[in-house]
């Protein structure tokens, strides 16, 4: 079963949104939340943990915003509220910030490279859904 299967089985319409964009935003945000949390944990295990403080905070903030975004997008009611648009915008900002922070450590820490990639995917998915919403 996929996110698209769940969306299309919902009794309320998606308000004309392309199901693929909605599903990608949900999947990308869910994945990003988990990856950011795991990256923060990996940063805590690094010998240079003191140097990773800002990255850890950014990871955890991004994880929380992404989790909230995925959760709200999963509750389809057929309408797109202003709050949903603001949440998508906030998710884009959180992901861009986290990708930049993790990108600074990507050469030294593989977990930061993976996290930056997940953040960029989520940032893109949120941007595409926002564009479709108008």
N, C-alpha and C positions, 0 to 999 in steps of 0.2 A: 504494500500500500504506500502511496506517495502523498505528498502534500497536495498535488493537483487532484488526486482521487478524493481527498477529504474536502477540498474546496468545492468540487463539482457535485459532491453528494449532499452538500448543505442545502436546506430547503429555501434559503433566501438567495436571490441573485447577487452577483458581484458588482452590481452597479455599472456594468459595461466595461469594467476593467479587464484587460487581458489576463486571463487566469495564469498564464506562464509568468508574467511579471510579478503578480502577487505571490505566487508560490516561490519564485526565486528570492524575493525579499524576505519571506518567512524563513526559508531554508538558510539563506546567507546570514541573517541575523541570529538564528538559533546556533548555527555553527560558530559564528564569530564570538558569541557569548561564551561558549565552552572553550574555545581556543584561547581567548583572552584570559580566562580564569586559569587555564593550564599554564599559560605563559607567565602570569604573575607568580604562580607557584614555582615554576622553573627559575624565575629571576631570584626568588627567595633562597633557592638552593645554590646560587652562584657564589663563589668566593668573594666577588666584588659586590655583594648585596647592597652595601651603602651607596654605591654609584648607580644602583638600579632603582632607587626609591621612586623617582619621578615616573619611570617606566611602569613600575608596579602599580602606582596610583592610577595612571592613565589606563593600564590594562583593566583594572577593576572597575573604573568608571565606565569604560567602553562596554565591558561585559554586562553591567547593570542596564545600561541604555539599550543595548542590543536585545537583552532578554525581555525587557518591557516592550520593545518594538515588535518582536516576534509574537509575543503573547497577545497584544492588542490587534495586530493584523490577522491573527488566527481566529479572532471572534468576528466573523463576517455578519453584518446585518444588512448589507445592501446599500449602505450609505458611506460616504467619506466625510468625516467631520473635520473641522479646523484643527482639532486636537490631533487627529491622525496625521495630518500634513505637518504639523509642528513636531510631532514625534519622529517622523521620517527625516525631517530637516535636522533635528538634534542627533539622530543616529548617524547621519552623514558626517556631521561635524565631529562627533566622538570617534568615529572610525578613521577619519582623516587625521585627527590628532594622534590617535594611537598608532596608526600606520607610520606616521612621521617619527614618533618616539622610538618605536620598535625598529624602524629602518636604520636609525643611528647605531643600533647594536647588532644589526643583522649579520655583519661580517664576523663578529665574535661569538654570537649565540644563535644557533640554528632555530631555537624556539622563537626568537624574535623575528627571524625571517619568515617563518611560517605564520606567525601572528600578523605581521604586516600584510602578507598576502591575503589572509582571511578578511582583514579590515578593508582592504581595497575592494575585494569582491562585494562586501556588504555595502560599502559606500556607493559603489556603482549600481547595485540592485536598488538601493533606496532612491538614488537619483533617477533611475529609469522609471520607477513606480511613480515618483512625484511628477515627472514629466507627463506620464500617461494620465494622471489625475487632473493635471492642468492648473 
